[in-house]
Amino acid sequence: MKIGIDIDDTIVNTNEYIIKAALSYDKQFLGNKGFHDKKSYAFTDMFYWDENDVRSFLKYYQQEKLYLNVPVKKDAIKYINKLYDDGNYICFITYRQDNDSRETYEDTYQYLQKYGFKFNKLITNSGMKGQVCVDEGIDIFIDNSINQITDVNKRGIETIMFATLYNKSYKGKKLSSWKEIYNEIRKRYDD
């Protein structure tokens, strides 16, 4: 089976980490404006920031390569490696991008290697992932984004939503651990 897997907030805790980094950036560079609404997803709603503040933070986040320090989700390595060892093809598909997508690819590849993820392919700068999944022959795709899951579903590809705080409105099936995801995939190909 060919399995496509998103990275940010699917195998790593990006949202938690980026908020901590944003708070630090806010304190260091933006006069410590602080939170406006902690439960919001958009930085312009979460902080007292405008679009320029968000752009400058994201540029800083990218230039400082803070994404290379994001902690891995519990059991992600264990169960993704089990899927790989079971004979599945693992393709990481991430929206991660910058002006030099080769650098983002290399950094992300090294990150996955450093933590011991087993995989066959990495795709960065994916944009919407539906067509990428079709082109790669993906049988099942795992992501945390409602938009990405919807785009992949439109192509007739099975999906699993990784549950996060900001996809609560998704009406389909959501799983909240890599153990659950592993068991769901095993069930699908054991039938």
C-alpha positions in Angstrom: 0.0 0.0 0.0 1.2 3.5 -0.8 0.7 5.8 2.2 1.0 9.6 1.9 1.8 11.5 5.1 1.8 15.2 5.9 4.5 16.5 8.3 3.5 19.6 10.2 1.0 18.9 13.0 0.7 15.3 11.7 4.0 13.8 12.6 5.4 16.8 14.5 3.9 19.3 17.0 4.3 22.4 14.8 1.4 24.4 16.1 2.5 24.3 19.7 6.1 25.0 18.8 5.4 27.9 16.4 3.2 29.6 19.0 6.0 29.5 21.5 8.4 30.9 18.8 5.8 33.6 17.9 5.6 34.6 21.6 9.4 34.9 21.8 9.5 36.9 18.5 6.7 39.1 19.7 8.6 39.9 22.9 12.0 40.4 21.2 10.9 42.3 18.0 7.4 43.6 18.3 7.3 45.2 21.7 5.6 42.3 23.5 2.1 43.0 22.2 1.0 39.5 23.6 -2.0 37.4 22.9 -5.3 38.8 21.6 -7.1 35.4 21.4 -5.2 32.3 22.3 -7.7 29.9 20.7 -7.5 31.5 17.2 -5.6 29.8 14.4 -4.5 32.9 12.4 -1.7 34.9 13.8 -3.5 38.2 13.1 -6.3 36.9 15.4 -4.2 35.2 17.9 -1.8 38.2 18.5 -2.1 41.9 18.2 -0.3 41.6 14.8 -1.0 42.9 11.4 -0.1 41.2 8.1 3.4 42.8 8.1 4.1 41.4 11.5 3.0 37.9 10.4 5.2 38.1 7.2 8.2 39.3 9.2 7.7 36.5 11.8 7.3 33.8 9.1 10.4 35.1 7.3 12.3 34.9 10.6 11.0 31.4 11.3 12.1 30.3 7.9 15.5 32.0 7.9 16.4 30.8 11.4 15.2 27.3 10.4 13.2 27.0 13.5 11.1 24.3 11.8 14.1 22.0 12.3 13.6 22.1 16.1 9.9 21.1 16.2 9.3 18.0 18.4 8.1 14.8 17.0 4.6 13.6 18.0 4.4 10.7 20.4 4.8 7.3 18.7 5.0 8.8 15.2 8.4 7.3 14.5 7.5 3.9 16.0 4.3 3.4 14.0 5.4 5.0 10.7 8.4 2.7 10.8 6.2 -0.2 11.5 4.1 0.7 8.5 7.3 0.8 6.4 8.6 -2.5 7.9 5.2 -4.1 7.1 6.1 -3.4 3.4 4.2 -0.2 2.8 5.6 2.6 0.7 5.8 5.8 2.8 5.8 9.2 1.0 6.0 12.3 3.1 4.1 15.2 1.4 4.5 18.6 2.9 3.5 22.1 1.9 6.8 23.4 3.5 8.3 25.9 1.1 10.6 28.9 0.8 12.3 30.8 -2.1 14.8 27.9 -2.4 12.7 24.8 -2.3 15.8 22.6 -2.6 17.0 24.0 0.7 13.6 23.2 2.4 13.8 19.7 0.8 17.3 19.1 2.1 16.6 20.4 5.6 13.4 18.4 5.9 15.0 15.3 4.6 17.9 15.6 7.1 15.3 16.2 9.9 13.4 13.0 9.1 16.7 11.1 8.9 18.0 12.5 12.2 14.9 11.3 14.0 15.0 7.9 12.3 11.9 7.9 10.2 11.8 5.2 7.5 10.4 6.4 4.2 10.6 6.0 0.5 10.1 9.6 -0.8 9.8 13.2 0.4 7.9 15.9 -1.5 8.2 19.5 -0.4 6.4 22.6 -1.7 3.4 20.5 -2.6 0.7 23.1 -2.7 -2.7 21.3 -2.6 -2.0 17.7 -2.2 -4.8 16.0 -4.2 -3.1 15.9 -7.5 0.2 15.1 -5.9 -1.4 12.0 -4.3 -2.9 11.0 -7.7 0.5 11.4 -9.4 2.2 9.4 -6.7 -0.4 6.6 -6.7 -1.2 7.1 -3.0 -3.8 4.7 -1.6 -4.3 6.4 1.7 -3.4 9.9 2.8 -2.9 11.2 6.4 -3.1 15.0 7.2 -4.4 17.4 9.7 -5.8 20.0 7.3 -9.5 20.0 6.4 -8.6 21.7 3.0 -6.0 19.1 2.1 -8.1 16.2 3.2 -11.0 17.5 1.2 -8.8 18.0 -1.9 -7.5 14.5 -1.7 -11.0 13.0 -1.0 -12.2 14.7 -4.2 -9.7 12.6 -6.1 -11.2 9.3 -4.7 -8.3 8.6 -2.4 -8.9 7.4 1.1 -7.9 9.7 3.9 -7.3 9.8 7.6 -7.6 13.1 9.5 -5.1 13.5 12.3 -7.1 15.3 15.0 -5.9 18.7 16.1 -7.4 21.7 17.9 -8.2 23.5 14.7 -9.9 20.7 12.7 -12.7 20.1 15.3 -15.3 21.1 12.7 -14.4 18.2 10.4 -17.3 15.8 10.3 -15.4 12.8 9.1 -13.4 10.3 11.1 -10.5 11.7 13.0 -7.8 9.8 14.8 -5.7 11.3 17.5 -2.7 9.0 17.8 -0.3 7.2 15.6 -1.2 3.9 17.3 -4.9 4.4 16.2 -3.7 5.3 12.7 -1.5 2.2 12.5 -4.4 0.0 13.7 -6.8 1.6 11.2 -4.5 1.0 8.3 -3.8 -2.6 9.4 -7.5 -3.2 9.6 -8.0 -1.9 6.1 -5.5 -4.2 4.4 -6.1 -7.2 6.7 -9.7 -7.3 5.5 
